Amino acid sequence: MLIGTLPMVIAICSNWAPGHPSDSVAWKRLAPSLAIILIGLMLVNASELMHLDGRRPVRDYALGCFIALGAVAAWTWHPIVNARHMKAHPQLRSSTWATAQGLVTLPLALLGFLAYGLYAGLSRSRFAFPFGPRPAQFIGLMLTPGLCASWLGTLLWNRASQRLPTALAGQLIVFETLAALLYAFILRGKPPETQVLLGILLLCAGVLLGMRVFRKP
């Protein structure tokens, strides 16, 4: 529910401090679409509250919320600054920038990988570091999201950042929530509840309304 606020937070922050003339729009025009998206997210995510079974202490929930808010702050800062950079350098290819971003994060990923190996050794974890009991499957599963989600997803996001106002691109992140719902219902093997369906309809309606707001006469 916390990370689901990203569409509104990004749209509000980019509209409040626009880095490009196309990012700014009158608040009275932007508010209706954001309100519809917010209601849709509340309906979609309300069911997650049912999973709070009280088995964990309040301290764990508070820490989890604090970390999630940090993620919201990071994921609000990144698309806004990234979009400003892409618009300021229109000659920069989306694929080139996505590859550069991936290469920069590679050392951080390696450090995290080595740090986990050290932790697994000290804690005597049963995980067969570094690649587990099935190395081929492990490496394949790492490469698939690494290439498809991280690199290809970043490439497409960079291209969208060049072509769209940041406030509108932020609203389009609701489709991340919709994709996650689709995967979850496929995994569970059952259709969504009426409340969730209503929330999905509101999310789509809010995005369509947002697109009309930014459409040039």
Secondary structure, DSSP 8 states (H G I E B T S, - for coil): --GGGHHHHHHHHHHHS-SSGGG---HHHHHHHHHHHHHHHHHHHGGGGGG--S-S-HHHHHHHHHHHHHHHHHHHHHHHHHHHHHHH-TTS-HHHHHHHHHHHHHHHHHHHHHHHHHHHHHTT-SS-TTT-S-HHHHHHHHHHHIIIIIIIHHHHHHHHHHHS-HHHHHHTTHHHHHHHHHHHHHHHTS---HHHHHHHHHHHHHHHHHHHHH---
